[in-house]
Amino acid sequence: MRRNEFINFESKTSLGARNRMICILPSASDLIHIITFENTKLTNVGTDALAYLMSPPRGWANPKDCVEFPCTAPLNVLFYFKGTQYSSNPKFNYGSTFEVIANNKGISPYLKNCEIRPVMNAYICKNENLA
């Protein structure tokens, strides 16, 4: 994804529903590829509006696909941002290069330079070689 701009993107809608720039498809159970965002401009974007990464639903556990475990694609998400620019929200600035990864309790808490963002169900990382 190159040269996208997000303007006036709040973390909640006017009716109070969650509003995020980046989410994953609720049907993406088996594989989610790394997505790179180059030269993205974030103008007046809410602090928690960047992403929400769902956890795998228990309903994804089935004998024909992933046996008794839910398929784990949502736990392996990696969004890589480089050349990111910000304006209008001084509280929201992760730097020009960062990663968004899933809240995978088996690895995410143990990675260096990664910080949990509970509202996003994700971690923000300053580590360019997570892939």
C-alpha positions as CSV (number, residue, x, y, z in Angstrom):
1,M,0.0,0.0,0.0
2,R,1.7,3.2,-1.1
3,R,0.9,6.9,-0.5
4,N,-2.4,6.5,1.3
5,E,-3.7,9.3,3.4
6,F,-6.1,9.0,6.3
7,I,-7.8,12.3,7.3
8,N,-10.0,13.0,10.4
9,F,-10.2,9.4,11.4
10,E,-11.6,9.1,14.9
11,S,-11.4,5.9,17.1
12,K,-15.2,5.9,17.6
13,T,-18.1,6.7,15.4
14,S,-20.7,9.4,16.3
15,L,-22.8,6.5,17.7
16,G,-20.0,5.2,19.8
17,A,-19.0,2.1,17.7
18,R,-15.3,1.1,17.3
19,N,-13.8,2.7,14.2
20,R,-10.3,1.6,12.9
21,M,-8.2,2.3,9.8
22,I,-7.0,-1.3,9.5
23,C,-8.7,-4.5,10.5
24,I,-8.5,-8.0,9.2
25,L,-11.4,-9.9,7.5
26,P,-13.4,-12.0,10.0
27,S,-13.2,-14.9,7.4
28,A,-9.3,-14.8,7.2
29,S,-8.7,-17.9,9.3
30,D,-5.8,-19.6,7.5
31,L,-3.4,-16.9,6.2
32,I,-2.9,-13.1,6.4
33,H,0.1,-11.9,4.4
34,I,2.5,-9.2,5.6
35,I,1.1,-5.8,4.5
36,T,3.6,-3.0,4.0
37,F,2.4,0.6,4.2
38,E,4.8,3.0,2.5
39,N,4.6,6.8,2.8
40,T,1.3,6.8,4.6
41,K,0.1,10.2,5.8
42,L,-2.0,10.3,9.0
43,T,-3.8,13.6,9.5
44,N,-5.8,14.1,12.6
45,V,-6.1,10.4,13.3
46,G,-7.3,9.3,16.7
47,T,-4.7,7.6,19.0
48,D,-6.6,4.3,19.0
49,A,-7.9,4.5,15.4
50,L,-4.9,2.9,13.7
51,A,-5.9,-0.8,14.0
52,Y,-7.9,-3.5,15.7
53,L,-6.7,-7.1,15.3
54,M,-9.4,-9.7,16.3
55,S,-8.5,-12.9,18.1
56,P,-9.4,-16.2,16.4
57,P,-12.9,-17.2,17.3
58,R,-13.4,-20.6,19.0
59,G,-15.9,-21.4,16.3
60,W,-13.0,-21.8,13.9
61,A,-11.9,-25.0,15.6
62,N,-13.3,-27.8,13.5
63,P,-12.1,-31.4,12.8
64,K,-11.8,-30.9,9.0
65,D,-9.6,-27.7,9.1
66,C,-7.7,-26.9,12.2
67,V,-8.8,-29.9,14.4
68,E,-9.6,-28.8,18.0
69,F,-7.6,-25.6,17.8
70,P,-9.0,-22.5,16.1
71,C,-7.1,-21.5,13.0
72,T,-4.5,-18.9,14.0
73,A,-4.1,-16.5,11.1
74,P,-5.2,-13.5,13.3
75,L,-2.4,-14.3,15.7
76,N,0.3,-13.9,13.0
77,V,-0.6,-10.5,11.6
78,L,2.2,-8.1,10.7
79,F,1.6,-4.6,9.3
80,Y,4.8,-2.8,8.4
81,F,4.8,1.0,8.1
82,K,7.7,3.0,6.6
83,G,7.9,6.6,5.7
84,T,4.9,7.4,7.8
85,Q,4.0,11.1,8.3
86,Y,1.8,12.6,11.0
87,S,0.0,15.9,11.5
88,S,-2.5,17.4,13.8
89,N,-2.3,14.9,16.7
90,P,0.8,15.3,18.8
91,K,-0.2,12.3,21.1
92,F,-0.2,9.9,18.1
93,N,3.2,9.4,16.6
94,Y,5.0,6.0,16.4
95,G,7.7,7.4,14.3
96,S,8.2,7.0,10.5
97,T,9.0,3.2,10.7
98,F,7.1,0.8,13.0
99,E,5.2,-2.5,12.9
100,V,1.7,-3.5,14.2
101,I,1.6,-7.1,15.3
102,A,-1.1,-9.3,16.8
103,N,-1.5,-9.7,20.5
104,N,-0.1,-13.3,20.4
105,K,0.5,-14.2,24.0
106,G,3.1,-16.9,22.9
107,I,5.5,-14.4,21.4
108,S,4.4,-10.7,21.3
109,P,5.1,-9.9,25.0
110,Y,8.7,-11.3,24.7
111,L,9.8,-9.3,21.6
112,K,12.2,-6.4,22.2
113,N,11.0,-2.9,21.4
114,C,7.3,-3.9,21.3
115,E,4.5,-2.3,23.4
116,I,1.0,-3.5,24.0
117,R,-1.9,-1.4,22.8
118,P,-4.9,-3.2,24.5
119,V,-7.6,-1.1,22.7
120,M,-6.1,-2.4,19.4
121,N,-5.6,-5.9,20.7
122,A,-2.1,-5.5,19.1
123,Y,1.5,-4.4,19.8
124,I,3.3,-1.5,18.2
125,C,7.0,-2.4,17.6
126,K,10.1,-0.6,16.6
127,N,11.9,-3.6,15.2
128,E,12.4,-3.7,11.4
129,N,13.1,-7.4,11.2
130,L,10.1,-9.1,12.6
131,A,9.2,-10.8,9.3
